[in-house]
Amino acid sequence: MPAIQSLEVMCGKDHMDVHLSFSQPFEGIVSSKGQHADPRCVYVPPSTGQTFFSFRIAYA
């Protein structure tokens, strides 16, 4: 089972940049808590099979 190896969050004026790495290919989903059904709140879709993800979250 993949485990988070590192998580970096850098806050900017109007967004935050997130860098996330896993020990093995990750097939799950990364979303805002409780918001996995809203595509605007899904940052890593299911079944990507990657070990590193980088995404930006706007403050709105």
FIKOLMAR-240367 format. One line per field, with one value per atom (N, C-alpha, C): atom name; x, y, z; residue in three letters; residue number from 1. Coordinates in steps of 0.001 Angstrom, whole numbers, plus 524288, in hexadecimal, padded with zeros to 5 digits. Example, Ala and Ser with C-alpha at 12.3 -4.5 7.8 and 13.67 -1.06 7.14 Angstrom:
REM FIKOLMAR-240367
setor [N / CA / C / N / CA / C]
xx [83386 / 8300C / 83390 / 83232 / 83566 / 83264]
yy [7E9C6 / 7EE6C / 7F31C / 7F736 / 7FBDC / 8001E]
zz [81E78 / 81E78 / 81E78 / 81BA8 / 81BE4 / 81EBE]
lomi [Ala / Ala / Ala / Ser / Ser / Ser]
dovex [1 / 1 / 1 / 2 / 2 / 2]
//
This chain:
REM FIKOLMAR-240367
setor [N / CA / C / N / CA / C / N / CA / C / N / CA / C / N / CA / C / N / CA / C / N / CA / C / N / CA / C / N / CA / C / N / CA / C / N / CA / C / N / CA / C / N / CA / C / N / CA / C / N / CA / C / N / CA / C / N / CA / C / N / CA / C / N / CA / C / N / CA / C / N / CA / C / N / CA / C / N / CA / C / N / CA / C / N / CA / C / N / CA / C / N / CA / C / N / CA / C / N / CA / C / N / CA / C / N / CA / C / N / CA / C / N / CA / C / N / CA / C / N / CA / C / N / CA / C / N / CA / C / N / CA / C / N / CA / C / N / CA / C / N / CA / C / N / CA / C / N / CA / C / N / CA / C / N / CA / C / N / CA / C / N / CA / C / N / CA / C / N / CA / C / N / CA / C / N / CA / C / N / CA / C / N / CA / C / N / CA / C / N / CA / C / N / CA / C / N / CA / C / N / CA / C / N / CA / C / N / CA / C]
xx [8034C / 80000 / 80379 / 80255 / 80577 / 8050E / 80964 / 8098A / 80BA9 / 809DE / 80BDC / 8117E / 81508 / 81A83 / 81BC4 / 8195A / 81A31 / 81570 / 8149F / 8105D / 8126C / 81275 / 8142C / 80FB7 / 80E9F / 80A9C / 80D15 / 80CD0 / 80EED / 80A75 / 809B1 / 80558 / 806FF / 803E0 / 804A3 / 80051 / 8003B / 7FC61 / 7F6D4 / 7F619 / 7F0DC / 7F033 / 7F41D / 7F3E3 / 7F7DD / 7F785 / 7FBA0 / 7FD50 / 80261 / 8048B / 8059B / 803E1 / 8046D / 807C3 / 80BA9 / 80EFB / 80E94 / 80D0C / 80BCC / 80E6C / 81156 / 813B8 / 81264 / 811CA / 81055 / 814B5 / 814C3 / 818BD / 8180F / 8134F / 81200 / 80DFC / 80D06 / 80900 / 803CC / 80184 / 7FCA9 / 7F819 / 7F438 / 7EFA6 / 7EAC4 / 7EB4E / 7E6D2 / 7E591 / 7E2B6 / 7E0F2 / 7E2C9 / 7E42F / 7E573 / 7E18E / 7DE93 / 7DA93 / 7DA0F / 7D741 / 7D5DF / 7D264 / 7D311 / 7D030 / 7CA4C / 7C7F9 / 7C25D / 7C069 / 7C3F2 / 7C266 / 7C40D / 7C4C7 / 7C6B6 / 7C2F2 / 7BDFE / 7BA2C / 7BA35 / 7BCBB / 7BCFC / 7C21E / 7C1F2 / 7C6C6 / 7CA59 / 7C828 / 7CB64 / 7CECA / 7CD6A / 7D02F / 7D37E / 7D3FB / 7D742 / 7DC69 / 7E0BD / 7E5DE / 7E905 / 7E7F1 / 7EA4A / 7E5D4 / 7E49B / 7E05C / 7E205 / 7DE4D / 7DFA5 / 7E27D / 7E572 / 7E80B / 7EC3E / 7EF38 / 7F370 / 7F865 / 7F960 / 7FDF0 / 80321 / 80327 / 807FB / 809CF / 80EB1 / 810BF / 81170 / 8113F / 811FA / 80DA3 / 80B90 / 80767 / 808A3 / 80757 / 80805 / 80327 / 800B2 / 7FBFC / 7FB6B / 7F834 / 7F74F / 7F1A2 / 7F0D3 / 7EB94 / 7EADB / 7E71D / 7E5F6 / 7E2BA / 7E398 / 7E093 / 7DB20 / 7DA25 / 7D510 / 7D460]
yy [7FB63 / 80000 / 804DC / 808AA / 80D6C / 81092 / 812D6 / 81646 / 81B8F / 81FB1 / 824E5 / 8253A / 82697 / 82741 / 82CED / 8306B / 835F2 / 8391A / 83D52 / 840F1 / 8466C / 8499D / 84F08 / 8528A / 85675 / 85A48 / 85FAB / 86295 / 867DF / 86BA5 / 86F2E / 872DE / 877D3 / 8794C / 87E30 / 881FE / 88665 / 88A75 / 888B1 / 885E3 / 88462 / 87E89 / 87B85 / 875D8 / 87316 / 86DF4 / 86AD6 / 866A8 / 8658E / 8616D / 85CB6 / 85830 / 8535B / 84F89 / 84D3A / 84935 / 8446D / 84014 / 83B62 / 836B5 / 8339E / 82EE9 / 82A25 / 825C4 / 820CB / 81CD2 / 818E5 / 814CD / 81111 / 8109B / 80D26 / 80FF7 / 80E03 / 8107A / 810DD / 81586 / 816AB / 81665 / 81348 / 8128A / 81522 / 817AC / 819FD / 81F77 / 82249 / 8278F / 82B50 / 8300F / 83433 / 83894 / 839DF / 83DEC / 840E6 / 8452F / 847F2 / 84455 / 8446B / 840E0 / 8413D / 83CB6 / 83C5D / 83E65 / 83FC5 / 8422F / 83F04 / 839F2 / 836BE / 83670 / 837B6 / 83797 / 83CA7 / 840AD / 845B3 / 845F6 / 845CE / 845C9 / 84A71 / 84ED3 / 85364 / 8527B / 84E93 / 84D86 / 84893 / 8463A / 84191 / 8435A / 84261 / 8442F / 83FD8 / 83AFA / 83663 / 8329A / 831A4 / 82DFC / 8285B / 824C9 / 81F51 / 81CC2 / 818AF / 81547 / 817F7 / 81B89 / 81E0E / 81AC6 / 817F0 / 81488 / 8175F / 81C37 / 81F32 / 81F39 / 820D0 / 82138 / 826E3 / 82A98 / 8301E / 8335C / 836FF / 83A71 / 83FFC / 8439D / 8491E / 84BEA / 84EFB / 851B9 / 856D1 / 85A46 / 85F6F / 85FCC / 86200 / 862DE / 868C2 / 86AE5 / 87081 / 8718E / 8760C / 87789 / 87971 / 87AA5 / 87C4E / 881F3]
zz [80000 / 80000 / 80000 / 7FC94 / 7FC6C / 8017B / 80300 / 8078F / 805D4 / 80848 / 8070B / 808E7 / 80551 / 806B2 / 807E0 / 804F8 / 80619 / 8046E / 80740 / 80629 / 80721 / 80310 / 80377 / 801CF / 804DE / 80380 / 803F6 / 7FFA8 / 7FF98 / 7FE9E / 80254 / 801FD / 7FF28 / 7FB4C / 7F882 / 7F9E9 / 7F73B / 7F85A / 7F715 / 7F2B9 / 7F110 / 7F00E / 7F18E / 7F0B5 / 7F434 / 7F457 / 7F6C4 / 7F2E1 / 7F2BC / 7EF79 / 7F2E8 / 7F11F / 7F418 / 7F0F8 / 7F38D / 7F139 / 7F4C6 / 7F27F / 7F57A / 7F2F1 / 7F5F7 / 7F3C0 / 7F70B / 7F45A / 7F6B9 / 7F607 / 7F962 / 7F947 / 7F4AF / 7F2B1 / 7EE4F / 7EAEC / 7E62D / 7E2F5 / 7E5DE / 7E5A0 / 7E86E / 7E4A3 / 7E5E0 / 7E285 / 7E4C8 / 7E942 / 7EBE9 / 7EA03 / 7ED33 / 7EBED / 7F031 / 7EE9C / 7F254 / 7F14F / 7F557 / 7F4CD / 7F9E7 / 7F9A3 / 7FE6F / 801A4 / 806BF / 80A30 / 80947 / 80837 / 80774 / 80238 / 7FEB2 / 7F9BB / 7F4EE / 7F586 / 7F129 / 7EC8D / 7ED44 / 7E8FB / 7E5C8 / 7E7BF / 7E503 / 7E1FA / 7DCC8 / 7D9AB / 7DAC1 / 7DC81 / 7DDC0 / 7E28C / 7E5B6 / 7EA9A / 7EA5D / 7E5C7 / 7E510 / 7E2AF / 7E574 / 7E3C6 / 7E140 / 7E2B8 / 7E03C / 7DF31 / 7DA34 / 7D902 / 7DA17 / 7DA95 / 7DBA9 / 7D715 / 7D858 / 7D47B / 7D13E / 7D390 / 7D0A2 / 7D0A4 / 7D4E4 / 7D52F / 7D58A / 7D74A / 7D7CF / 7DD7B / 7DE42 / 7E392 / 7E54D / 7E1A1 / 7E2F5 / 7E081 / 7E390 / 7E1BB / 7E370 / 7E01F / 7E147 / 7DF4D / 7E2A9 / 7E106 / 7E40C / 7E1E3 / 7E42C / 7E5E8 / 7EA82 / 7EC8D / 7ED3D / 7EA52 / 7EAB1 / 7EF93 / 7F1EB / 7F68A / 7F51E / 7F044 / 7EE0A / 7EDBD]
lomi [Met / Met / Met / Pro / Pro / Pro / Ala / Ala / Ala / Ile / Ile / Ile / Gln / Gln / Gln / Ser / Ser / Ser / Leu / Leu / Leu / Glu / Glu / Glu / Val / Val / Val / Met / Met / Met / Cys / Cys / Cys / Gly / Gly / Gly / Lys / Lys / Lys / Asp / Asp / Asp / His / His / His / Met / Met / Met / Asp / Asp / Asp / Val / Val / Val / His / His / His / Leu / Leu / Leu / Ser / Ser / Ser / Phe / Phe / Phe / Ser / Ser / Ser / Gln / Gln / Gln / Pro / Pro / Pro / Phe / Phe / Phe / Glu / Glu / Glu / Gly / Gly / Gly / Ile / Ile / Ile / Val / Val / Val / Ser / Ser / Ser / Ser / Ser / Ser / Lys / Lys / Lys / Gly / Gly / Gly / Gln / Gln / Gln / His / His / His / Ala / Ala / Ala / Asp / Asp / Asp / Pro / Pro / Pro / Arg / Arg / Arg / Cys / Cys / Cys / Val / Val / Val / Tyr / Tyr / Tyr / Val / Val / Val / Pro / Pro / Pro / Pro / Pro / Pro / Ser / Ser / Ser / Thr / Thr / Thr / Gly / Gly / Gly / Gln / Gln / Gln / Thr / Thr / Thr / Phe / Phe / Phe / Phe / Phe / Phe / Ser / Ser / Ser / Phe / Phe / Phe / Arg / Arg / Arg / Ile / Ile / Ile / Ala / Ala / Ala / Tyr / Tyr / Tyr / Ala / Ala / Ala]
dovex [1 / 1 / 1 / 2 / 2 / 2 / 3 / 3 / 3 / 4 / 4 / 4 / 5 / 5 / 5 / 6 / 6 / 6 / 7 / 7 / 7 / 8 / 8 / 8 / 9 / 9 / 9 / 10 / 10 / 10 / 11 / 11 / 11 / 12 / 12 / 12 / 13 / 13 / 13 / 14 / 14 / 14 / 15 / 15 / 15 / 16 / 16 / 16 / 17 / 17 / 17 / 18 / 18 / 18 / 19 / 19 / 19 / 20 / 20 / 20 / 21 / 21 / 21 / 22 / 22 / 22 / 23 / 23 / 23 / 24 / 24 / 24 / 25 / 25 / 25 / 26 / 26 / 26 / 27 / 27 / 27 / 28 / 28 / 28 / 29 / 29 / 29 / 30 / 30 / 30 / 31 / 31 / 31 / 32 / 32 / 32 / 33 / 33 / 33 / 34 / 34 / 34 / 35 / 35 / 35 / 36 / 36 / 36 / 37 / 37 / 37 / 38 / 38 / 38 / 39 / 39 / 39 / 40 / 40 / 40 / 41 / 41 / 41 / 42 / 42 / 42 / 43 / 43 / 43 / 44 / 44 / 44 / 45 / 45 / 45 / 46 / 46 / 46 / 47 / 47 / 47 / 48 / 48 / 48 / 49 / 49 / 49 / 50 / 50 / 50 / 51 / 51 / 51 / 52 / 52 / 52 / 53 / 53 / 53 / 54 / 54 / 54 / 55 / 55 / 55 / 56 / 56 / 56 / 57 / 57 / 57 / 58 / 58 / 58 / 59 / 59 / 59 / 60 / 60 / 60]
//
